[in-house]
Amino acid sequence: MKKKIIISSCSFFCLLTVVFLWSKIVGTKADAVVHEENNPYEETRIKTIIFPLENGTFGYDIYKNDSVLIHQPSRPGVSGNIGFKTEEDALKVAELVIKKILNNEIPPTITKEELQDLKVL
């Protein structure tokens, strides 16, 4: 009986040693190196201006401080050069673009699916 306890104890400690060594080789999430980029737009003043186009549609400009960051006279993510049907549609998309910029998603690409979700198509 004493022999079984000693063998069990040795087996248990061997298993603990293997697990410990394996975690050192493989690493854990706590050991992972995380690369974070500073968001260059965090403390930037960003504004939107909606402008009319000749064909009765609308586009938008997004300004970073006092400089034009994005000039968008047509709907992004869609073929052709057609603007937004309403000022509200242009503003919805501009707000999504600003949200992406503030989340450091550069370039702030807009997909056709996102336009559908915003109901601007």
Secondary structure by P-SEA (a helix, b strand, c coil): caaaaaaaaaaaaaaaaaaaaaaaaacccccbbbbbbcccccccbbbbbbbccccccbbbbbbcccccccccccccccccccccccaaaaaaaaaaaaaaaaaccccccccaaaaaaaccc
